[in-house]
């Protein structure tokens, strides 16, 4: 039987929401093993001078709790 845990993270990128998501997973992978999925809960962006300046995501990562 597997036991899974979910953590919520915030991440940002000047490139895209996809890049912000990749950054969140990559950073979490440094300390969490067995990441199974990522769920994008919210997306937002900051705007400056009429242009998107930063893409932001609020993600939930699911990983297996290891023995």
PDB file of N, H, CA, C and O in Angstrom:
ATOM      1  N   UNK A   1       0.832  -1.181   0.000  1.00  0.00           N
ATOM      2  CA  UNK A   1       0.000   0.000   0.000  1.00  0.00           C
ATOM      3  C   UNK A   1       0.878   1.247   0.000  1.00  0.00           C
ATOM      4  O   UNK A   1       1.832   1.335   0.773  1.00  0.00           O
ATOM      5  N   UNK A   2       0.568   2.189  -0.845  1.00  0.00           N
ATOM      6  H   UNK A   2      -0.207   2.117  -1.474  1.00  0.00           H
ATOM      7  CA  UNK A   2       1.311   3.446  -0.909  1.00  0.00           C
ATOM      8  C   UNK A   2       0.629   4.520  -0.084  1.00  0.00           C
ATOM      9  O   UNK A   2      -0.597   4.585   0.002  1.00  0.00           O
ATOM     10  N   UNK A   3       1.453   5.357   0.517  1.00  0.00           N
ATOM     11  H   UNK A   3       2.449   5.304   0.447  1.00  0.00           H
ATOM     12  CA  UNK A   3       0.958   6.543   1.212  1.00  0.00           C
ATOM     13  C   UNK A   3       1.496   7.739   0.449  1.00  0.00           C
ATOM     14  O   UNK A   3       2.697   7.840   0.198  1.00  0.00           O
ATOM     15  N   UNK A   4       0.606   8.639   0.084  1.00  0.00           N
ATOM     16  H   UNK A   4      -0.369   8.558   0.288  1.00  0.00           H
ATOM     17  CA  UNK A   4       0.987   9.821  -0.686  1.00  0.00           C
ATOM     18  C   UNK A   4       0.772  11.076   0.140  1.00  0.00           C
ATOM     19  O   UNK A   4      -0.094  11.130   1.012  1.00  0.00           O
ATOM     20  N   UNK A   5       1.578  12.074  -0.155  1.00  0.00           N
ATOM     21  H   UNK A   5       2.282  12.030  -0.864  1.00  0.00           H
ATOM     22  CA  UNK A   5       1.462  13.362   0.519  1.00  0.00           C
ATOM     23  C   UNK A   5       1.399  14.451  -0.536  1.00  0.00           C
ATOM     24  O   UNK A   5       1.952  14.303  -1.626  1.00  0.00           O
ATOM     25  N   UNK A   6       0.721  15.549  -0.208  1.00  0.00           N
ATOM     26  H   UNK A   6       0.272  15.669   0.677  1.00  0.00           H
ATOM     27  CA  UNK A   6       0.596  16.682  -1.130  1.00  0.00           C
ATOM     28  C   UNK A   6       1.175  17.922  -0.451  1.00  0.00           C
ATOM     29  O   UNK A   6       0.868  18.210   0.706  1.00  0.00           O
ATOM     30  N   UNK A   7       2.012  18.648  -1.182  1.00  0.00           N
ATOM     31  H   UNK A   7       2.262  18.414  -2.122  1.00  0.00           H
ATOM     32  CA  UNK A   7       2.538  19.930  -0.713  1.00  0.00           C
ATOM     33  C   UNK A   7       2.175  20.994  -1.734  1.00  0.00           C
ATOM     34  O   UNK A   7       2.072  20.717  -2.929  1.00  0.00           O
ATOM     35  N   UNK A   8       1.985  22.201  -1.253  1.00  0.00           N
ATOM     36  H   UNK A   8       2.069  22.425  -0.282  1.00  0.00           H
ATOM     37  CA  UNK A   8       1.623  23.313  -2.124  1.00  0.00           C
ATOM     38  C   UNK A   8       2.817  24.257  -2.235  1.00  0.00           C
ATOM     39  O   UNK A   8       3.439  24.608  -1.233  1.00  0.00           O
ATOM     40  N   UNK A   9       3.129  24.661  -3.464  1.00  0.00           N
ATOM     41  H   UNK A   9       2.624  24.375  -4.278  1.00  0.00           H
ATOM     42  CA  UNK A   9       4.277  25.532  -3.723  1.00  0.00           C
ATOM     43  C   UNK A   9       3.868  26.698  -4.612  1.00  0.00           C
ATOM     44  O   UNK A   9       2.924  26.594  -5.396  1.00  0.00           O
ATOM     45  N   UNK A  10       4.578  27.793  -4.485  1.00  0.00           N
ATOM     46  H   UNK A  10       5.345  27.878  -3.849  1.00  0.00           H
ATOM     47  CA  UNK A  10       4.425  28.939  -5.370  1.00  0.00           C
ATOM     48  C   UNK A  10       5.716  29.086  -6.155  1.00  0.00           C
ATOM     49  O   UNK A  10       6.806  28.918  -5.609  1.00  0.00           O
ATOM     50  N   UNK A  11       5.589  29.400  -7.439  1.00  0.00           N
ATOM     51  H   UNK A  11       4.703  29.536  -7.882  1.00  0.00           H
ATOM     52  CA  UNK A  11       6.764  29.553  -8.281  1.00  0.00           C
ATOM     53  C   UNK A  11       6.489  30.631  -9.314  1.00  0.00           C
ATOM     54  O   UNK A  11       5.335  30.937  -9.616  1.00  0.00           O
ATOM     55  N   UNK A  12       7.565  31.210  -9.858  1.00  0.00           N
ATOM     56  H   UNK A  12       8.503  30.962  -9.613  1.00  0.00           H
ATOM     57  CA  UNK A  12       7.395  32.252 -10.868  1.00  0.00           C
ATOM     58  C   UNK A  12       8.460  32.135 -11.952  1.00  0.00           C
ATOM     59  O   UNK A  12       9.497  31.497 -11.767  1.00  0.00           O
ATOM     60  N   UNK A  13       8.177  32.768 -13.088  1.00  0.00           N
ATOM     61  H   UNK A  13       7.335  33.286 -13.238  1.00  0.00           H
ATOM     62  CA  UNK A  13       9.088  32.762 -14.221  1.00  0.00           C
ATOM     63  C   UNK A  13       8.810  33.991 -15.080  1.00  0.00           C
ATOM     64  O   UNK A  13       7.674  34.458 -15.161  1.00  0.00           O
ATOM     65  N   UNK A  14       9.835  34.502 -15.707  1.00  0.00           N
ATOM     66  H   UNK A  14      10.758  34.123 -15.641  1.00  0.00           H
ATOM     67  CA  UNK A  14       9.636  35.589 -16.659  1.00  0.00           C
ATOM     68  C   UNK A  14       9.310  35.051 -18.046  1.00  0.00           C
ATOM     69  O   UNK A  14       9.001  35.822 -18.955  1.00  0.00           O
ATOM     70  N   UNK A  15       9.378  33.719 -18.214  1.00  0.00           N
ATOM     71  H   UNK A  15       9.629  33.093 -17.476  1.00  0.00           H
ATOM     72  CA  UNK A  15       9.163  33.090 -19.521  1.00  0.00           C
ATOM     73  C   UNK A  15       7.720  32.641 -19.763  1.00  0.00           C
ATOM     74  O   UNK A  15       7.100  33.040 -20.749  1.00  0.00           O
ATOM     75  N   UNK A  16       7.177  31.791 -18.840  1.00  0.00           N
ATOM     76  H   UNK A  16       7.681  31.468 -18.039  1.00  0.00           H
ATOM     77  CA  UNK A  16       5.850  31.208 -19.055  1.00  0.00           C
ATOM     78  C   UNK A  16       5.366  30.512 -17.796  1.00  0.00           C
ATOM     79  O   UNK A  16       6.127  30.295 -16.854  1.00  0.00           O
ATOM     80  N   UNK A  17       4.063  30.162 -17.797  1.00  0.00           N
ATOM     81  H   UNK A  17       3.444  30.338 -18.562  1.00  0.00           H
ATOM     82  CA  UNK A  17       3.520  29.374 -16.688  1.00  0.00           C
ATOM     83  C   UNK A  17       4.140  27.979 -16.692  1.00  0.00           C
ATOM     84  O   UNK A  17       4.386  27.400 -15.633  1.00  0.00           O
ATOM     85  N   UNK A  18       4.389  27.443 -17.881  1.00  0.00           N
ATOM     86  H   UNK A  18       4.189  27.913 -18.741  1.00  0.00           H
ATOM     87  CA  UNK A  18       5.008  26.117 -17.972  1.00  0.00           C
ATOM     88  C   UNK A  18       6.401  26.133 -17.351  1.00  0.00           C
ATOM     89  O   UNK A  18       6.775  25.204 -16.634  1.00  0.00           O
ATOM     90  N   UNK A  19       7.159  27.174 -17.621  1.00  0.00           N
ATOM     91  H   UNK A  19       6.855  27.928 -18.203  1.00  0.00           H
ATOM     92  CA  UNK A  19       8.500  27.284 -17.053  1.00  0.00           C
ATOM     93  C   UNK A  19       8.434  27.432 -15.535  1.00  0.00           C
ATOM     94  O   UNK A  19       9.258  26.860 -14.821  1.00  0.00           O
ATOM     95  N   UNK A  20       7.472  28.187 -15.044  1.00  0.00           N
ATOM     96  H   UNK A  20       6.803  28.652 -15.624  1.00  0.00           H
ATOM     97  CA  UNK A  20       7.301  28.328 -13.590  1.00  0.00           C
ATOM     98  C   UNK A  20       6.974  26.976 -12.959  1.00  0.00           C
ATOM     99  O   UNK A  20       7.465  26.661 -11.875  1.00  0.00           O
ATOM    100  N   UNK A  21       6.146  26.177 -13.637  1.00  0.00           N
ATOM    101  H   UNK A  21       5.747  26.433 -14.518  1.00  0.00           H
ATOM    102  CA  UNK A  21       5.804  24.845 -13.143  1.00  0.00           C
ATOM    103  C   UNK A  21       7.031  23.950 -13.134  1.00  0.00           C
ATOM    104  O   UNK A  21       7.279  23.244 -12.156  1.00  0.00           O
ATOM    105  N   UNK A  22       7.801  23.972 -14.214  1.00  0.00           N
ATOM    106  H   UNK A  22       7.600  24.544 -15.008  1.00  0.00           H
ATOM    107  CA  UNK A  22       9.032  23.168 -14.276  1.00  0.00           C
ATOM    108  C   UNK A  22      10.002  23.546 -13.157  1.00  0.00           C
ATOM    109  O   UNK A  22      10.639  22.680 -12.557  1.00  0.00           O
ATOM    110  N   UNK A  23      10.107  24.841 -12.884  1.00  0.00           N
ATOM    111  H   UNK A  23       9.590  25.545 -13.371  1.00  0.00           H
ATOM    112  CA  UNK A  23      11.000  25.304 -11.818  1.00  0.00           C
ATOM    113  C   UNK A  23      10.545  24.790 -10.454  1.00  0.00           C
ATOM    114  O   UNK A  23      11.373  24.396  -9.632  1.00  0.00           O
ATOM    115  N   UNK A  24       9.247  24.792 -10.211  1.00  0.00           N
ATOM    116  H   UNK A  24       8.575  25.113 -10.879  1.00  0.00           H
ATOM    117  CA  UNK A  24       8.724  24.293  -8.940  1.00  0.00           C
ATOM    118  C   UNK A  24       9.046  22.816  -8.771  1.00  0.00           C
ATOM    119  O   UNK A  24       9.488  22.394  -7.703  1.00  0.00           O
ATOM    120  N   UNK A  25       8.826  22.022  -9.825  1.00  0.00           N
ATOM    121  H   UNK A  25       8.467  22.365 -10.693  1.00  0.00           H
ATOM    122  CA  UNK A  25       9.096  20.586  -9.760  1.00  0.00           C
ATOM    123  C   UNK A  25      10.593  20.333  -9.587  1.00  0.00           C
ATOM    124  O   UNK A  25      10.989  19.494  -8.777  1.00  0.00           O
ATOM    125  N   UNK A  26      11.419  21.045 -10.334  1.00  0.00           N
ATOM    126  H   UNK A  26      11.097  21.727 -10.992  1.00  0.00           H
ATOM    127  CA  UNK A  26      12.872  20.855 -10.248  1.00  0.00           C
ATOM    128  C   UNK A  26      13.389  21.191  -8.850  1.00  0.00           C
ATOM    129  O   UNK A  26      14.204  20.454  -8.295  1.00  0.00           O
ATOM    130  N   UNK A  27      12.924  22.284  -8.290  1.00  0.00           N
ATOM    131  H   UNK A  27      12.262  22.883  -8.741  1.00  0.00           H
ATOM    132  CA  UNK A  27      13.384  22.680  -6.958  1.00  0.00           C
ATOM    133  C   UNK A  27      12.912  21.690  -5.898  1.00  0.00           C
ATOM    134  O   UNK A  27      13.679  21.316  -5.011  1.00  0.00           O
ATOM    135  N   UNK A  28      11.657  21.266  -5.988  1.00  0.00           N
ATOM    136  H   UNK A  28      11.034  21.570  -6.709  1.00  0.00           H
ATOM    137  CA  UNK A  28      11.123  20.304  -5.024  1.00  0.00           C
ATOM    138  C   UNK A  28      11.851  18.969  -5.134  1.00  0.00           C
ATOM    139  O   UNK A  28      12.037  18.282  -4.130  1.00  0.00           O
ATOM    140  N   UNK A  29      12.262  18.597  -6.339  1.00  0.00           N
ATOM    141  H   UNK A  29      12.111  19.155  -7.155  1.00  0.00           H
ATOM    142  CA  UNK A  29      12.959  17.327  -6.567  1.00  0.00           C
ATOM    143  C   UNK A  29      14.316  17.269  -5.872  1.00  0.00           C
ATOM    144  O   UNK A  29      14.873  16.187  -5.686  1.00  0.00           O
ATOM    145  N   UNK A  30      14.844  18.415  -5.493  1.00  0.00           N
ATOM    146  H   UNK A  30      14.392  19.294  -5.645  1.00  0.00           H
ATOM    147  CA  UNK A  30      16.121  18.443  -4.781  1.00  0.00           C
ATOM    148  C   UNK A  30      16.001  17.815  -3.393  1.00  0.00           C
ATOM    149  O   UNK A  30      16.975  17.269  -2.876  1.00  0.00           O
ATOM    150  N   UNK A  31      14.812  17.890  -2.786  1.00  0.00           N
ATOM    151  H   UNK A  31      14.021  18.334  -3.206  1.00  0.00           H
ATOM    152  CA  UNK A  31      14.645  17.360  -1.438  1.00  0.00           C
ATOM    153  C   UNK A  31      13.532  16.310  -1.325  1.00  0.00           C
ATOM    154  O   UNK A  31      13.502  15.551  -0.356  1.00  0.00           O
ATOM    155  N   UNK A  32      12.628  16.256  -2.295  1.00  0.00           N
ATOM    156  H   UNK A  32      12.653  16.872  -3.083  1.00  0.00           H
ATOM    157  CA  UNK A  32      11.537  15.281  -2.267  1.00  0.00           C
ATOM    158  C   UNK A  32      11.792  14.200  -3.303  1.00  0.00           C
ATOM    159  O   UNK A  32      12.125  14.495  -4.451  1.00  0.00           O
ATOM    160  N   UNK A  33      11.636  12.963  -2.899  1.00  0.00           N
ATOM    161  H   UNK A  33      11.365  12.723  -1.967  1.00  0.00           H
ATOM    162  CA  UNK A  33      11.788  11.836  -3.831  1.00  0.00           C
ATOM    163  C   UNK A  33      10.416  11.248  -4.116  1.00  0.00           C
ATOM    164  O   UNK A  33       9.503  11.360  -3.297  1.00  0.00           O
ATOM    165  N   UNK A  34      10.272  10.632  -5.257  1.00  0.00           N
ATOM    166  H   UNK A  34      11.013  10.540  -5.923  1.00  0.00           H
ATOM    167  CA  UNK A  34       9.028   9.948  -5.590  1.00  0.00           C
ATOM    168  C   UNK A  34       7.880  10.860  -5.973  1.00  0.00           C
ATOM    169  O   UNK A  34       6.719  10.521  -5.745  1.00  0.00           O
ATOM    170  N   UNK A  35       8.189  12.037  -6.563  1.00  0.00           N
ATOM    171  H   UNK A  35       9.133  12.313  -6.748  1.00  0.00           H
ATOM    172  CA  UNK A  35       7.116  12.926  -7.010  1.00  0.00           C
ATOM    173  C   UNK A  35       6.340  12.229  -8.115  1.00  0.00           C
ATOM    174  O   UNK A  35       6.918  11.753  -9.092  1.00  0.00           O
ATOM    175  N   UNK A  36       5.028  12.176  -7.950  1.00  0.00           N
ATOM    176  H   UNK A  36       4.558  12.562  -7.156  1.00  0.00           H
ATOM    177  CA  UNK A  36       4.167  11.458  -8.893  1.00  0.00           C
ATOM    178  C   UNK A  36       3.411  12.373  -9.842  1.00  0.00           C
ATOM    179  O   UNK A  36       3.185  12.021 -10.999  1.00  0.00           O
ATOM    180  N   UNK A  37       3.015  13.559  -9.353  1.00  0.00           N
ATOM    181  H   UNK A  37       3.199  13.845  -8.412  1.00  0.00           H
ATOM    182  CA  UNK A  37       2.221  14.437 -10.210  1.00  0.00           C
ATOM    183  C   UNK A  37       2.295  15.869  -9.712  1.00  0.00           C
ATOM    184  O   UNK A  37       2.678  16.145  -8.576  1.00  0.00           O
ATOM    185  N   UNK A  38       1.911  16.771 -10.612  1.00  0.00           N
ATOM    186  H   UNK A  38       1.599  16.547 -11.535  1.00  0.00           H
ATOM    187  CA  UNK A  38       1.806  18.184 -10.259  1.00  0.00           C
ATOM    188  C   UNK A  38       0.452  18.681 -10.764  1.00  0.00           C
ATOM    189  O   UNK A  38       0.065  18.413 -11.902  1.00  0.00           O
ATOM    190  N   UNK A  39      -0.248  19.398  -9.916  1.00  0.00           N
ATOM    191  H   UNK A  39       0.067  19.616  -8.992  1.00  0.00           H
ATOM    192  CA  UNK A  39      -1.549  19.961 -10.240  1.00  0.00           C
ATOM    193  C   UNK A  39      -1.428  21.473 -10.166  1.00  0.00           C
ATOM    194  O   UNK A  39      -1.018  22.013  -9.139  1.00  0.00           O
ATOM    195  N   UNK A  40      -1.776  22.152 -11.235  1.00  0.00           N
ATOM    196  H   UNK A  40      -2.109  21.713 -12.070  1.00  0.00           H
ATOM    197  CA  UNK A  40      -1.706  23.613 -11.247  1.00  0.00           C
ATOM    198  C   UNK A  40      -3.014  24.143 -10.674  1.00  0.00           C
ATOM    199  O   UNK A  40      -4.067  24.056 -11.306  1.00  0.00           O
ATOM    200  N   UNK A  41      -2.929  24.686  -9.486  1.00  0.00           N
ATOM    201  H   UNK A  41      -2.074  24.757  -8.973  1.00  0.00           H
ATOM    202  CA  UNK A  41      -4.108  25.166  -8.773  1.00  0.00           C
ATOM    203  C   UNK A  41      -4.521  26.552  -9.276  1.00  0.00           C
ATOM    204  O   UNK A  41      -5.703  26.798  -9.515  1.00  0.00           O
ATOM    205  N   UNK A  42      -3.559  27.448  -9.435  1.00  0.00           N
ATOM    206  H   UNK A  42      -2.598  27.248  -9.241  1.00  0.00           H
ATOM    207  CA  UNK A  42      -3.842  28.811  -9.883  1.00  0.00           C
ATOM    208  C   UNK A  42      -2.718  29.314 -10.767  1.00  0.00           C
ATOM    209  O   UNK A  42      -1.562  28.914 -10.628  1.00  0.00           O
ATOM    210  N   UNK A  43      -3.083  30.200 -11.678  1.00  0.00           N
ATOM    211  H   UNK A  43      -4.021  30.525 -11.791  1.00  0.00           H
ATOM    212  CA  UNK A  43      -2.113  30.899 -12.509  1.00  0.00           C
ATOM    213  C   UNK A  43      -2.408  32.390 -12.412  1.00  0.00           C
ATOM    214  O   UNK A  43      -3.566  32.804 -12.356  1.00  0.00           O
ATOM    215  N   UNK A  44      -1.349  33.187 -12.393  1.00  0.00           N
ATOM    216  H   UNK A  44      -0.408  32.851 -12.439  1.00  0.00           H
ATOM    217  CA  UNK A  44      -1.518  34.638 -12.408  1.00  0.00           C
ATOM    218  C   UNK A  44      -0.279  35.242 -13.055  1.00  0.00           C
ATOM    219  O   UNK A  44       0.708  34.555 -13.318  1.00  0.00           O
ATOM    220  N   UNK A  45      -0.358  36.528 -13.301  1.00  0.00           N
ATOM    221  H   UNK A  45      -1.160  37.086 -13.088  1.00  0.00           H
ATOM    222  CA  UNK A  45       0.781  37.215 -13.906  1.00  0.00           C
ATOM    223  C   UNK A  45       0.817  38.650 -13.398  1.00  0.00           C
ATOM    224  O   UNK A  45      -0.213  39.233 -13.057  1.00  0.00           O
ATOM    225  N   UNK A  46       2.024  39.205 -13.356  1.00  0.00           N
ATOM    226  H   UNK A  46       2.860  38.732 -13.633  1.00  0.00           H
ATOM    227  CA  UNK A  46       2.161  40.619 -13.032  1.00  0.00           C
ATOM    228  C   UNK A  46       2.378  41.376 -14.331  1.00  0.00           C
ATOM    229  O   UNK A  46       2.986  40.860 -15.269  1.00  0.00           O
ATOM    230  N   UNK A  47       1.878  42.600 -14.379  1.00  0.00           N
ATOM    231  H   UNK A  47       1.384  43.020 -13.617  1.00  0.00           H
ATOM    232  CA  UNK A  47       1.967  43.421 -15.584  1.00  0.00           C
ATOM    233  C   UNK A  47       2.655  44.734 -15.242  1.00  0.00           C
ATOM    234  O   UNK A  47       2.381  45.351 -14.212  1.00  0.00           O
ATOM    235  N   UNK A  48       3.551  45.143 -16.126  1.00  0.00           N
ATOM    236  H   UNK A  48       3.773  44.641 -16.962  1.00  0.00           H
ATOM    237  CA  UNK A  48       4.242  46.425 -15.957  1.00  0.00           C
ATOM    238  C   UNK A  48       4.322  47.106 -17.311  1.00  0.00           C
ATOM    239  O   UNK A  48       4.755  46.502 -18.292  1.00  0.00           O
ATOM    240  N   UNK A  49       3.912  48.342 -17.366  1.00  0.00           N
ATOM    241  H   UNK A  49       3.560  48.833 -16.569  1.00  0.00           H
ATOM    242  CA  UNK A  49       3.940  49.130 -18.604  1.00  0.00           C
ATOM    243  C   UNK A  49       3.224  48.425 -19.751  1.00  0.00           C
ATOM    244  O   UNK A  49       3.679  48.462 -20.894  1.00  0.00           O
ATOM    245  N   UNK A  50       2.101  47.783 -19.437  1.00  0.00           N
ATOM    246  H   UNK A  50       1.732  47.753 -18.508  1.00  0.00           H
ATOM    247  CA  UNK A  50       1.297  47.128 -20.458  1.00  0.00           C
ATOM    248  C   UNK A  50       1.833  45.802 -20.963  1.00  0.00           C
ATOM    249  O   UNK A  50       1.333  45.279 -21.959  1.00  0.00           O
ATOM    250  N   UNK A  51       2.841  45.245 -20.300  1.00  0.00           N
ATOM    251  H   UNK A  51       3.248  45.670 -19.492  1.00  0.00           H
ATOM    252  CA  UNK A  51       3.422  43.963 -20.709  1.00  0.00           C
ATOM    253  C   UNK A  51       3.491  43.013 -19.525  1.00  0.00           C
ATOM    254  O   UNK A  51       3.696  43.426 -18.383  1.00  0.00           O
ATOM    255  N   UNK A  52       3.315  41.721 -19.824  1.00  0.00           N
ATOM    256  H   UNK A  52       3.148  41.386 -20.752  1.00  0.00           H
ATOM    257  CA  UNK A  52       3.441  40.714 -18.768  1.00  0.00           C
ATOM    258  C   UNK A  52       4.895  40.670 -18.328  1.00  0.00           C
ATOM    259  O   UNK A  52       5.809  40.490 -19.132  1.00  0.00           O
ATOM    260  N   UNK A  53       5.077  40.840 -17.028  1.00  0.00           N
ATOM    261  H   UNK A  53       4.335  40.986 -16.374  1.00  0.00           H
ATOM    262  CA  UNK A  53       6.432  40.880 -16.470  1.00  0.00           C
ATOM    263  C   UNK A  53       6.831  39.532 -15.865  1.00  0.00           C
ATOM    264  O   UNK A  53       7.977  39.100 -15.985  1.00  0.00           O
ATOM    265  N   UNK A  54       5.865  38.876 -15.213  1.00  0.00           N
ATOM    266  H   UNK A  54       4.934  39.228 -15.115  1.00  0.00           H
ATOM    267  CA  UNK A  54       6.190  37.634 -14.518  1.00  0.00           C
ATOM    268  C   UNK A  54       4.966  36.719 -14.494  1.00  0.00           C
ATOM    269  O   UNK A  54       3.848  37.164 -14.233  1.00  0.00           O
ATOM    270  N   UNK A  55       5.194  35.436 -14.768  1.00  0.00           N
ATOM    271  H   UNK A  55       6.102  35.074 -14.980  1.00  0.00           H
ATOM    272  CA  UNK A  55       4.147  34.420 -14.705  1.00  0.00           C
ATOM    273  C   UNK A  55       4.275  33.707 -13.363  1.00  0.00           C
ATOM    274  O   UNK A  55       5.375  33.349 -12.941  1.00  0.00           O
ATOM    275  N   UNK A  56       3.136  33.505 -12.697  1.00  0.00           N
ATOM    276  H   UNK A  56       2.243  33.795 -13.040  1.00  0.00           H
ATOM    277  CA  UNK A  56       3.154  32.866 -11.375  1.00  0.00           C
ATOM    278  C   UNK A  56       2.205  31.675 -11.363  1.00  0.00           C
ATOM    279  O   UNK A  56       1.137  31.708 -11.974  1.00  0.00           O
ATOM    280  N   UNK A  57       2.614  30.627 -10.659  1.00  0.00           N
ATOM    281  H   UNK A  57       3.482  30.601 -10.163  1.00  0.00           H
ATOM    282  CA  UNK A  57       1.762  29.453 -10.493  1.00  0.00           C
ATOM    283  C   UNK A  57       1.736  29.049  -9.024  1.00  0.00           C
ATOM    284  O   UNK A  57       2.710  29.211  -8.288  1.00  0.00           O
ATOM    285  N   UNK A  58       0.599  28.526  -8.636  1.00  0.00           N
ATOM    286  H   UNK A  58      -0.191  28.395  -9.234  1.00  0.00           H
ATOM    287  CA  UNK A  58       0.424  27.896  -7.336  1.00  0.00           C
ATOM    288  C   UNK A  58       0.163  26.437  -7.676  1.00  0.00           C
ATOM    289  O   UNK A  58      -0.864  26.112  -8.270  1.00  0.00           O
ATOM    290  N   UNK A  59       1.092  25.551  -7.301  1.00  0.00           N
ATOM    291  H   UNK A  59       1.927  25.816  -6.818  1.00  0.00           H
ATOM    292  CA  UNK A  59       0.979  24.141  -7.684  1.00  0.00           C
ATOM    293  C   UNK A  59       0.884  23.244  -6.466  1.00  0.00           C
ATOM    294  O   UNK A  59       1.334  23.599  -5.376  1.00  0.00           O
ATOM    295  N   UNK A  60       0.290  22.074  -6.667  1.00  0.00           N
ATOM    296  H   UNK A  60      -0.075  21.786  -7.552  1.00  0.00           H
ATOM    297  CA  UNK A  60       0.255  21.035  -5.654  1.00  0.00           C
ATOM    298  C   UNK A  60       1.036  19.840  -6.207  1.00  0.00           C
ATOM    299  O   UNK A  60       0.730  19.328  -7.284  1.00  0.00           O
ATOM    300  N   UNK A  61       2.039  19.412  -5.460  1.00  0.00           N
ATOM    301  H   UNK A  61       2.288  19.828  -4.586  1.00  0.00           H
ATOM    302  CA  UNK A  61       2.861  18.260  -5.840  1.00  0.00           C
ATOM    303  C   UNK A  61       2.451  17.064  -4.985  1.00  0.00           C
ATOM    304  O   UNK A  61       2.287  17.176  -3.770  1.00  0.00           O
ATOM    305  N   UNK A  62       2.291  15.928  -5.639  1.00  0.00           N
ATOM    306  H   UNK A  62       2.424  15.837  -6.626  1.00  0.00           H
ATOM    307  CA  UNK A  62       1.976  14.684  -4.935  1.00  0.00           C
ATOM    308  C   UNK A  62       3.198  13.787  -4.990  1.00  0.00           C
ATOM    309  O   UNK A  62       3.766  13.565  -6.060  1.00  0.00           O
ATOM    310  N   UNK A  63       3.604  13.269  -3.834  1.00  0.00           N
ATOM    311  H   UNK A  63       3.143  13.449  -2.966  1.00  0.00           H
ATOM    312  CA  UNK A  63       4.758  12.375  -3.794  1.00  0.00           C
ATOM    313  C   UNK A  63       4.493  11.237  -2.817  1.00  0.00           C
ATOM    314  O   UNK A  63       3.663  11.339  -1.914  1.00  0.00           O
ATOM    315  N   UNK A  64       5.221  10.161  -3.029  1.00  0.00           N
ATOM    316  H   UNK A  64       5.895  10.078  -3.762  1.00  0.00           H
ATOM    317  CA  UNK A  64       5.062   8.978  -2.188  1.00  0.00           C
ATOM    318  C   UNK A  64       5.891   9.115  -0.913  1.00  0.00           C
ATOM    319  O   UNK A  64       7.055   9.513  -0.959  1.00  0.00           O
ATOM    320  N   UNK A  65       5.291   8.787   0.207  1.00  0.00           N
ATOM    321  H   UNK A  65       4.345   8.464   0.244  1.00  0.00           H
ATOM    322  CA  UNK A  65       6.001   8.752   1.477  1.00  0.00           C
ATOM    323  C   UNK A  65       6.745   7.415   1.533  1.00  0.00           C
ATOM    324  O   UNK A  65       6.133   6.348   1.496  1.00  0.00           O
ATOM    325  N   UNK A  66       8.067   7.495   1.622  1.00  0.00           N
ATOM    326  H   UNK A  66       8.564   8.362   1.652  1.00  0.00           H
ATOM    327  CA  UNK A  66       8.901   6.295   1.601  1.00  0.00           C
ATOM    328  C   UNK A  66       9.147   5.769   3.010  1.00  0.00           C
ATOM    329  O   UNK A  66       9.113   6.522   3.983  1.00  0.00           O
ATOM    330  N   UNK A  67       9.392   4.474   3.100  1.00  0.00           N
ATOM    331  H   UNK A  67       9.419   3.863   2.309  1.00  0.00           H
ATOM    332  CA  UNK A  67       9.703   3.856   4.391  1.00  0.00           C
ATOM    333  C   UNK A  67      11.088   4.241   4.843  1.00  0.00           C
ATOM    334  O   UNK A  67      11.530   3.816   5.911  1.00  0.00           O
TER     335      UNK A  67
END
